[in-house]
């Protein structure tokens, strides 16, 4: 079966060339990676690698030379507890989503810790690699998981799973206030409860949900447009 692409789409015909590799089974501390969760580039083509199980971000220049390490394991200022996502904003600041701290940790262009911005009650990062993407204007685009309603009886949370896609813009000065705007909201399949009466009294509670569904994906276009895709839905805004 042959599918014709729309006129506005085109197949990429470029032939990528290997520039450099990083990581090794044995070597310097910055070569020993464990749990790479996200990659990003800044305007100077420096590569940022979120090495999550080592609780750090590693920075390499455009030739693959190690530049610096940002963060380490801990709960103090500039330390990371459970990093799941990372990106570099257009102004060069590094943003790390830290589930353990329930906050975004911000670092300067040279790796200096700036501050933490706490999430809203119950919110947490959602999607592959923490879901964060830098917006070309400023700030980041971040899908945020919001928990389902808890049932009256013990067991898993039920109901619709809602994932709002937020634009989070961080201040550039001493203010601690952030600008947050909701751009879109995914409504994922519901989890329902089934209660069965048992012979001799009592009941059994089970949950019904899809065994598998395609991953939710969010990305940002160079012009600032947002692309969201999940299951059969595709949206460009």
C-alpha positions as CSV (number, residue, x, y, z in Angstrom):
1,X,0.0,0.0,0.0
2,X,1.3,3.4,-1.0
3,X,0.4,6.6,0.9
4,X,0.9,10.0,-0.7
5,X,2.1,12.7,1.6
6,X,0.3,16.0,1.5
7,X,2.0,18.7,-0.5
8,X,3.1,20.6,2.6
9,X,5.0,17.5,3.9
10,X,8.2,16.2,2.5
11,X,10.5,13.2,3.1
12,X,13.8,14.2,4.7
13,X,16.5,13.2,2.2
14,X,19.5,14.3,4.2
15,X,22.2,11.7,5.1
16,X,23.2,12.3,8.7
17,X,26.9,12.1,9.5
18,X,28.3,11.0,12.9
19,X,29.9,13.9,14.7
20,X,30.8,12.4,18.1
21,X,29.7,9.9,20.7
22,X,29.6,10.1,24.4
23,X,29.5,7.5,27.1
24,X,31.6,4.4,27.9
25,X,31.5,1.3,30.1
26,X,34.7,2.4,31.8
27,X,36.3,5.9,31.8
28,X,36.0,9.3,33.4
29,X,33.0,10.1,35.7
30,X,31.3,12.0,32.9
31,X,31.5,9.0,30.6
32,X,29.6,6.7,32.9
33,X,25.9,7.3,32.1
34,X,22.9,5.7,33.9
35,X,19.3,6.5,32.9
36,X,19.5,9.1,30.1
37,X,16.1,10.7,30.1
38,X,16.4,13.8,28.0
39,X,18.7,15.6,25.5
40,X,18.8,19.3,24.5
41,X,21.0,21.8,22.7
42,X,21.5,25.5,23.4
43,X,22.1,28.3,20.9
44,X,25.9,27.6,20.9
45,X,25.2,23.9,20.0
46,X,26.3,22.7,23.4
47,X,24.7,19.3,24.2
48,X,22.9,18.8,27.5
49,X,22.3,15.2,28.8
50,X,20.0,14.4,31.7
51,X,21.8,11.5,33.4
52,X,18.9,10.9,35.7
53,X,20.1,7.9,37.8
54,X,23.3,9.9,38.5
55,X,21.2,12.9,39.5
56,X,23.0,15.4,37.1
57,X,23.0,17.1,33.8
58,X,26.2,16.8,31.7
59,X,27.2,19.5,29.2
60,X,29.4,18.9,26.1
61,X,30.5,21.4,23.5
62,X,29.8,21.1,19.8
63,X,32.8,18.8,19.3
64,X,31.8,16.5,22.1
65,X,34.3,17.8,24.7
66,X,33.1,17.6,28.3
67,X,32.4,21.1,29.7
68,X,30.7,20.8,33.1
69,X,28.4,18.9,35.4
70,X,25.2,20.5,36.7
71,X,23.6,19.2,39.9
72,X,24.2,16.2,42.1
73,X,22.1,13.9,44.3
74,X,20.7,15.6,47.4
75,X,18.0,17.8,48.7
76,X,20.0,21.0,49.1
77,X,20.0,24.1,46.8
78,X,21.0,23.1,43.3
79,X,20.9,19.4,44.1
80,X,18.5,16.9,42.5
81,X,16.2,14.3,44.1
82,X,14.4,12.6,41.2
83,X,15.0,14.4,37.9
84,X,12.7,13.3,35.0
85,X,12.9,16.0,32.4
86,X,15.2,18.8,31.2
87,X,15.5,21.4,28.5
88,X,17.4,24.6,27.8
89,X,15.4,27.8,27.3
90,X,16.1,30.4,24.5
91,X,17.9,32.7,27.0
92,X,20.3,29.9,27.9
93,X,18.9,28.9,31.3
94,X,18.6,25.2,32.1
95,X,15.3,23.9,33.5
96,X,15.1,20.5,35.2
97,X,11.8,18.9,36.4
98,X,12.5,17.3,39.7
99,X,9.7,14.9,40.8
100,X,11.3,14.4,44.2
101,X,11.3,18.1,44.9
102,X,8.0,18.7,43.1
103,X,9.5,21.7,41.4
104,X,11.4,23.0,38.4
105,X,15.1,23.7,39.2
106,X,16.6,26.5,37.3
107,X,20.3,27.0,36.5
108,X,22.1,29.8,34.7
109,X,23.9,29.4,31.4
110,X,27.2,28.7,33.3
111,X,25.6,26.0,35.5
112,X,25.0,28.2,38.6
113,X,21.9,27.3,40.6
114,X,19.3,30.0,40.5
115,X,16.1,28.9,42.2
116,X,13.3,26.3,42.5
117,X,9.7,26.9,41.3
118,X,7.2,24.6,43.0
119,X,4.4,22.9,41.0
120,X,0.7,23.2,41.7
121,X,-1.0,20.9,44.2
122,X,-1.2,17.4,42.8
123,X,0.6,18.3,39.5
124,X,3.5,16.4,38.1
125,X,5.3,16.0,34.7
126,X,3.7,13.7,32.2
127,X,4.8,12.2,28.9
128,X,8.0,10.7,27.6
129,X,11.2,12.3,29.0
130,X,9.2,14.4,31.3
131,X,7.5,16.1,28.4
132,X,9.3,19.5,28.6
133,X,10.2,21.4,25.5
134,X,11.7,24.9,25.2
135,X,9.4,27.5,23.5
136,X,11.1,29.8,20.9
137,X,9.7,32.9,22.5
138,X,10.4,32.1,26.2
139,X,9.7,29.5,28.9
140,X,8.8,25.9,28.3
141,X,5.9,23.8,27.2
142,X,5.1,21.1,29.8
143,X,2.4,18.4,29.9
144,X,1.4,18.1,33.5
145,X,-0.3,15.0,35.0
146,X,-3.3,15.6,37.3
147,X,-4.5,12.7,39.4
148,X,-7.8,10.9,38.9
149,X,-10.5,11.1,41.5
150,X,-9.9,8.7,44.4
151,X,-12.7,6.1,44.9
152,X,-14.6,5.8,48.1
153,X,-13.4,2.2,48.5
154,X,-9.8,1.2,48.6
155,X,-8.2,0.6,45.2
156,X,-6.7,2.5,42.2
157,X,-7.9,6.0,41.3
158,X,-10.7,6.0,38.7
159,X,-12.3,8.2,36.1
160,X,-10.8,10.3,33.3
161,X,-7.1,11.1,33.3
162,X,-6.6,14.7,32.3
163,X,-3.2,16.0,31.1
164,X,-3.1,19.8,30.6
165,X,-0.4,21.2,28.3
166,X,1.0,24.3,30.0
167,X,3.1,27.1,28.9
168,X,5.3,28.0,31.8
169,X,7.3,31.3,31.6
170,X,9.8,31.9,34.3
171,X,10.8,35.4,35.5
172,X,14.2,36.8,34.6
173,X,14.8,38.8,37.7
174,X,14.3,38.3,41.5
175,X,10.6,37.8,41.3
176,X,9.4,34.3,42.3
177,X,6.1,34.5,40.3
178,X,5.8,32.5,37.1
179,X,3.3,33.0,34.2
180,X,1.4,29.8,33.5
181,X,-1.2,29.4,30.7
182,X,-3.0,26.2,29.7
183,X,-2.9,25.6,25.9
184,X,-4.6,22.3,25.6
185,X,-5.9,19.4,27.6
186,X,-5.6,15.7,26.8
187,X,-8.5,13.5,28.1
188,X,-7.2,10.0,28.3
189,X,-9.3,6.8,28.6
190,X,-11.2,6.3,31.8
191,X,-10.5,3.7,34.4
192,X,-13.8,2.2,35.7
193,X,-14.6,0.0,38.7
194,X,-16.6,-3.3,38.6
195,X,-18.1,-4.6,41.8
196,X,-19.1,-8.3,41.9
197,X,-21.1,-10.0,44.6
198,X,-19.4,-13.1,46.0
199,X,-21.2,-16.3,47.0
200,X,-21.5,-16.4,50.8
201,X,-21.4,-12.6,51.1
202,X,-18.9,-9.9,50.4
203,X,-17.8,-8.4,47.1
204,X,-14.9,-8.2,44.8
205,X,-13.7,-4.9,43.2
206,X,-11.8,-4.9,40.0
207,X,-10.7,-2.1,37.6
208,X,-11.3,-2.0,33.8
209,X,-8.8,-0.1,31.6
210,X,-7.1,-0.4,28.2
211,X,-4.2,-2.8,28.1
212,X,-2.2,-0.5,25.9
213,X,-2.5,2.9,24.2
214,X,-0.1,4.9,22.1
215,X,2.1,7.4,24.0
216,X,1.0,11.0,24.3
217,X,3.5,13.3,22.5
218,X,3.9,17.0,22.6
219,X,6.5,19.1,20.6
220,X,7.2,22.7,19.6
221,X,7.7,23.9,16.1
222,X,10.4,26.6,15.3
223,X,7.7,29.2,14.8
224,X,6.2,28.5,18.2
225,X,3.3,26.3,17.1
226,X,2.5,23.4,19.3
227,X,1.9,19.8,18.1
228,X,0.0,17.3,20.2
229,X,-0.7,13.7,19.3
230,X,-2.4,10.9,21.1
231,X,-4.1,7.7,19.7
232,X,-6.0,8.9,16.6
233,X,-5.9,12.6,17.5
234,X,-3.5,15.0,16.0
235,X,-3.6,18.8,16.7
236,X,-1.5,21.7,15.4
237,X,-2.0,25.0,17.2
